[in-house]
Amino acid sequence: MKQQYVYGLAALLAIVGLSVFAYKWLVLDFPLTRNQETSVWTIESSISFDSGPGSIKVNLLIPTLTPGFRMLNENSVSRGYGFSLNYGSGGREAQWTIRRADGPQTIYYRISVYEDEGINQSDTTPPFPPPPVINEPFKTAVDVIVADVKEQSADTASFTAELLRRMNDASPDPNVELLLSNATTRAEFVDSITTILASARIPARMVHGIELQGRQRNAEPVTWLEVHDGDQWRYFDPMTGEENLPERFLVWWRGNDPLISVEGGSNVQVEFAVQENHLDAVTIAETQVAQQGAQAIDFSLYSLPIQTQAVYSVLLMIPIGALIMVILRNMVGIDAFGTFMPVLIALAFRETKLVWGVILFSVLVALGLSIRFLLERLRLLLVPRLSAVLIVVVMLMLLISLMSHRLGMETGLSVALFPMVIIAMTIERMSVVWEERGATDAMRAGAGSLIVAITAYVFMGLPWLEHLIFTFPELLLVVLSLVLLAGRYTGYRLLELSRFKALTGQ
């Protein structure tokens, strides 16, 4: 195959792998780091009321558009009630119904959200509001205020800020004082502001939300002002005129509609409680993807059984070891026995840890090599000879494990996890090289195999890399493209530079 085809295939594999990786990271919010946690707030609304014998219908306005937050899940706790989610004029609402109820009743609604600064939810651009019907003398007061504020403002934002400044003036003029005569609560004050803005043909509405501040046993909804400037909705503090919502302000409902309506009940009370928890970012991403109905979660390794995940968490690191093997052999020039034997030995080091693994491996190979030279005098054929070496390796493993146990060195018990066939083949290969090329080449190849195994062990044991490959297995396509490119490398190896240094005349 021509070289440009190899480059094209490598580029295609890298593009596909990186594209899927970027989609899962940027769109589906899979985390890049291990053990990454995200703050999740659970807001619970408790609805209590008295019911006389008869049917009950409860409607509660619930979050619809929550700028700065993503909804993780929501649920209801109510005994015997039917539950449904509907859309009304004020947004989403939860409805509970029951044919017959008597006595005190309590219903719970819970929603869990987490911060996402990339979420800037907004509904469609509203039409200009019709002029509100206002009775005299309030209409004249509104007209005067609108005219004065227009003279001292340039756009919707400045108009709103100036209006709020006037309405909150410590020494208000008679017109402002007249309009505020009936505004005894914050909500009524904001309602008056929206009426004045409607007279100026500016879309505006009340926003009710909760400031999320850790754990709160009795959180009170706060009313804010939302104004549309022709392009987007903007938020204002009705008491100060400052723009932007408070930090971690969860919008619960919008408009003048009451939060709760209960048909068939009395003495209605609604209380809010807030609790902050920390959840694993992977769990949050899986839940969010499942809610969106994306197919990516069906092909995620996190959907497999736990035991299967544990197996693949190890197997997926083998391509990383293979890439290390390719680089050290084809570019650095380290000689080793076999192609994948050092990678498999690196996997064994994960169980025994590096220092003990190197010691046990060296002892086994040295003892096995000694036995191999003794078997050489028997003039056995290849297959019987390998079988004999394999049996000796198993017996050596057993002996080392028993001695380690007697000495209280439990690490030695892990030697049984070494791939015995690989060790047997290594011993056989090393003895053949010893006979054909001498002890120096045999020892060099053995040392090279150990160096490759140690290097692969280091990279394959990086926690962040293991998490990255397990969460984004499509990155193996990038590893494959690097292997393909390394396969076309025909230049000098690093260790060859010293061999041919004399040719350079230096």
Secondary structure, DSSP 8 states (H G I E B T S, - for coil): --HHHHHHHHHHHHHHHHHHHHIIIIIS---SSTT-EEEEEEEEEEEEEEEEEEEEEEEEE--S--TTEEEEEEEEE-SS-EEEEEEETTEEEEEEEEEEEEEEEEEEEEEEEEE-TT-----------------TTHHHHHHHHHHHHHHT-SSHHHHHHHHHHHHT-SS--HHHHHHGGG--SHHHHHHHHHHHHHHTT--EEEEEEEE--S-EEEE--EEEEEEE-SSSEEEE-TTT--BS--TTEEEEEESSS-SEEEETEEEEEEEEEEEEEEEEHHHHHHHHHHHHT-GGGGG-GGGS-HHHHHHHHHHTTHHHHHHHHHIIIIII----SSSSHHHHHHHHHHHH-HHHHHHHHHHHHHHHHHHHHHHHTTT--HHHHHHHHHHHHHHHHHHHHHHHHHTT-GGGGGGGGS-HHHHHHHHHHHHHHHHHH-HHHHHHHHHHHHHHHHHHHHHHT-HHHHHHHHH-TTHHHHHHHHHHHHHT--S--HHHHHHTGGGGT-
